[in-house]
């Protein structure tokens, strides 16, 4: 588990995967790179509880965001970046990242959360080539968007996050400035530029880049599955078949196109196994 930290006005975070979806959860649809969507939870609750609720109560098409920011600047991953999350209705397919902000009225906790909220949004906007503008233009204009903007321009009836942010001293103008320039101070004083930091990769060196760490066991269904050696690609060398009704332990997973592939290391070799196509799993997970 990665644990986020905060120092002063400059956020330095890593990603906590405790509540990340497993290979059989979440959408398999890739999102276009148009929006980073900003939300606010709407209820006063710890960030970890919000993330746990999204994971533990998941069914296809129930609401969830990619990340939850809370508990003093922690980042909890729920959905996988780059893929559709179900938090903004008809806008979901246009957003590779949606971010939920914990509602807390503790000023110190909020200040740390807000700094990370800004940094996380800026990082993923830059990663996906999305402008650092807030609520600019109409439905065809890319940028960072509030849920209110989604309601006004695309679909829905939500108005977050502005009401809550205003109650904590952050206006829409300040939010726009902080997203554009990387400034995060709240509660008075001059804003201080931050240097965005890349989310920390998992400490398990066996986990390939881009894979989500998860220790589990896949139990195959009634059809043998060919694994791949060295790369998560159907062009990689064939290793052999996992027989029907047999088990395969894995340490991580990743969506590859319309497929989900799981990974383990066998005798020093990286082995990848496709286990799901779109929403259909080819076995069970435990």
C-alpha positions in Angstrom: 0.0 0.0 0.0 1.3 3.4 -1.0 0.7 6.2 1.5 0.4 9.9 0.5 2.3 12.6 2.4 2.0 16.4 2.4 4.6 19.0 3.3 3.5 22.6 3.8 1.8 24.1 0.7 3.5 21.7 -1.7 1.7 18.4 -2.1 3.8 15.3 -2.5 1.6 12.2 -2.9 1.6 8.6 -3.8 -1.3 6.4 -4.8 -3.0 4.1 -2.3 -4.3 1.0 -4.2 -6.2 -0.6 -1.2 -9.6 0.2 -2.8 -8.6 -0.1 -6.5 -10.9 -2.2 -8.6 -9.8 -5.8 -9.4 -9.6 -7.2 -12.8 -13.3 -8.1 -12.8 -14.5 -4.6 -11.9 -14.9 -1.3 -13.7 -15.4 -0.4 -17.3 -13.2 -1.8 -20.1 -14.0 1.2 -22.4 -11.2 3.6 -23.0 -12.1 7.2 -22.5 -11.2 9.9 -25.0 -8.7 12.6 -23.8 -11.1 15.6 -23.5 -11.8 16.3 -19.8 -10.5 15.8 -16.3 -13.7 16.1 -14.2 -13.7 17.4 -10.7 -16.2 16.3 -8.1 -16.9 16.7 -4.4 -18.3 13.9 -2.3 -21.4 15.7 -1.1 -21.3 14.0 2.4 -18.9 14.5 5.2 -17.0 11.2 5.5 -13.4 10.0 5.5 -11.8 9.7 2.0 -11.0 6.0 2.6 -14.7 5.3 3.4 -15.8 6.9 0.1 -13.3 4.9 -1.9 -14.2 1.7 0.0 -17.9 2.2 -0.7 -17.2 2.6 -4.4 -15.3 -0.6 -4.5 -17.3 -2.8 -2.1 -20.7 -1.8 -3.6 -19.6 -2.0 -7.2 -22.0 -3.4 -9.8 -21.8 -2.5 -13.6 -22.7 1.1 -14.1 -22.9 2.1 -10.5 -21.3 5.4 -9.7 -17.5 5.6 -9.1 -14.6 8.0 -9.8 -11.1 7.2 -10.8 -9.6 8.7 -7.6 -10.7 9.9 -4.2 -8.6 12.6 -2.5 -9.0 12.9 1.3 -7.7 12.2 4.8 -5.1 14.9 4.6 -3.8 14.7 1.0 -4.1 10.9 0.4 -5.0 9.7 -3.1 -7.1 6.5 -3.3 -7.3 4.9 -6.7 -10.7 3.2 -7.5 -11.0 3.1 -11.3 -8.1 2.8 -13.7 -6.8 6.0 -15.3 -7.5 6.1 -19.0 -10.7 4.2 -18.8 -14.3 5.3 -18.4 -15.5 6.0 -14.8 -19.2 6.3 -14.0 -19.5 9.6 -12.2 -20.6 12.2 -14.8 -23.3 10.6 -16.9 -23.0 11.2 -20.6 -19.6 12.9 -20.2 -18.0 9.7 -18.9 -16.6 8.6 -22.2 -14.7 11.9 -22.6 -12.8 11.8 -19.4 -9.8 9.5 -18.7 -9.7 10.7 -15.0 -12.4 11.8 -12.6 -11.5 13.0 -9.2 -13.6 13.0 -6.0 -12.8 15.4 -3.2 -13.6 14.4 0.4 -15.9 16.8 2.3 -14.3 17.9 5.6 -14.7 21.1 7.6 -11.4 20.7 9.3 -9.3 23.5 7.8 -5.9 21.7 8.1 -7.2 18.6 6.5 -8.9 20.5 3.7 -5.8 22.5 2.9 -3.8 19.3 2.4 -6.6 17.7 0.4 -7.0 20.8 -1.8 -3.2 20.9 -2.6 -3.3 17.3 -3.7 -6.6 17.8 -5.6 -4.9 20.5 -7.7 -1.7 18.6 -8.2 -3.5 15.4 -9.2 -5.7 17.2 -11.7 -2.8 19.0 -13.2 -0.7 15.9 -13.5 -3.3 13.9 -15.4 -4.4 16.8 -17.5 -0.7 17.1 -18.7 -0.4 13.3 -19.1 -3.4 13.2 -21.4 -2.8 16.5 -23.2 -5.8 18.2 -21.7 -5.6 22.0 -21.3 -5.3 23.4 -17.8 -8.4 25.6 -18.2 -11.4 25.4 -15.9 -15.0 25.2 -17.4 -14.0 26.9 -20.6 -16.2 26.8 -23.7 -19.0 24.4 -24.6 -19.3 20.7 -24.9 -16.6 20.4 -27.6 -14.0 22.4 -25.7 -11.4 20.2 -23.8 -10.1 21.1 -20.4 -10.6 20.5 -16.7 -14.3 20.6 -15.9 -16.4 20.8 -12.8 -19.5 18.6 -12.5 -21.5 21.8 -12.6 -20.1 22.5 -16.1 -21.0 18.9 -17.2 -24.6 19.6 -16.0 -24.7 22.9 -17.9 -23.2 21.7 -21.1 -23.7 18.0 -21.5 -26.0 16.2 -19.0 -27.2 15.8 -15.4 -28.2 17.9 -12.4 -25.1 18.0 -10.2 -23.6 21.3 -9.2 -20.4 20.3 -7.4 -17.7 21.2 -6.3 -18.2 24.9 -6.1 -20.6 25.2 -3.1 -18.3 23.2 -0.8 -15.1 24.9 -2.1 -16.7 28.3 -1.4 -17.5 27.3 2.1 -13.8 26.6 2.6 -12.7 29.9 1.1 -11.9 28.7 -2.4 -13.7 30.6 -5.2 -14.1 29.5 -8.8 -11.6 32.1 -9.8 -9.1 30.8 -7.3 -9.6 27.2 -8.4 -9.1 28.2 -12.1 -5.9 30.1 -11.2 -4.5 27.3 -9.1 -5.2 24.7 -11.8 -3.6 26.9 -14.4 -0.5 27.9 -12.4 -0.1 25.2 -9.8 -0.8 27.3 -6.7 -2.5 25.7 -3.6 -2.5 27.9 -0.5 -5.9 28.4 1.2 -7.0 30.5 4.1 -5.1 33.7 3.2 -1.6 34.7 2.2 0.0 34.6 -1.2 -0.3 31.5 -3.3 2.8 29.5 -3.7 3.7 27.6 -6.9 4.0 23.9 -6.7 6.2 21.6 -8.7 3.9 18.7 -9.8 5.2 15.3 -8.9 4.6 12.0 -10.6 2.6 9.5 -8.6 4.9 7.0 -7.0 5.1 3.6 -8.6 4.5 0.4 -6.5 7.4 -0.8 -4.5 7.0 -4.4 -5.9 9.7 -4.5 -8.6 8.1 -7.5 -10.2 5.0 -5.5 -11.2 5.5 -4.1 -14.8 5.0 -0.5 -15.5 1.4 0.4 -16.1 0.0 -2.6 -14.2 -2.1 -2.2 -11.0 -0.7 -4.3 -8.1 -3.1 -6.9 -6.8 -2.4 -10.4 -5.3 -5.0 -12.9 -6.3 -5.9 -16.1 -8.0 -7.7 -16.6 -11.3 -9.6 -19.8 -11.8 -10.1 -20.6 -15.5 -13.4 -21.5 -17.0 -14.1 -24.3 -19.5 -11.7 -23.2 -22.2 -7.9 -23.3 -22.2 -6.2 -19.8 -22.4 -2.8 -19.1 -24.1 -0.4 -17.0 -22.1 2.2 -14.6 -23.4 5.9 -14.3 -22.5 7.8 -11.1 -21.9 5.1 -8.5 -22.8 1.4 -7.8 -22.4 0.7 -8.2 -26.1 -0.9 -10.8 -28.4 2.2 -10.3 -30.6 4.4 -11.5 -27.8 5.8 -15.1 -27.8 3.3 -17.8 -26.8 4.1 -19.6 -23.6 1.5 -22.3 -23.2 -2.1 -22.9 -22.3 -3.7 -22.6 -18.9 -6.0 -25.6 -18.8 -9.7 -25.4 -18.1 -10.7 -25.2 -14.4 -7.1 -24.6 -13.2 -5.7 -21.8 -11.2 -3.2 -19.0 -11.9 -1.8 -16.7 -9.2 -1.1 -13.2 -10.2 0.5 -10.0 -8.7 -1.0 -7.3 -11.0 -3.3 -6.6 -13.9 -3.8 -4.1 -16.8 -6.4 -3.4 -19.5 -4.9 -4.0 -22.9 -7.3 -2.8 -25.5 -10.6 -4.6 -24.9 -8.9 -7.3 -22.8 -7.7 -7.5 -19.2 -4.3 -9.2 -18.7 -2.9 -10.5 -15.4 0.8 -11.0 -14.7 3.2 -13.1 -12.7 6.9 -14.0 -12.8 7.8 -17.6 -13.4 11.5 -18.6 -13.1 12.5 -14.9 -13.7 10.3 -14.6 -16.8 7.3 -12.2 -17.0 4.2 -14.1 -18.0 0.9 -12.5 -19.0 -2.5 -14.1 -19.3 -5.7 -12.6 -20.9 -8.6 -13.2 -18.5 -11.4 -10.9 -19.6 -12.8 -9.5 -22.8 -14.9 -6.3 -22.4 -17.3 -7.1 -19.5 -17.0 -10.9 -19.8 -14.6 -12.7 -17.5 -13.3 -16.0 -18.7 -13.2 -17.5 -15.1 -13.5 -16.4 -11.6 -11.2 -14.4 -9.2 -10.4 -15.1 -5.6 
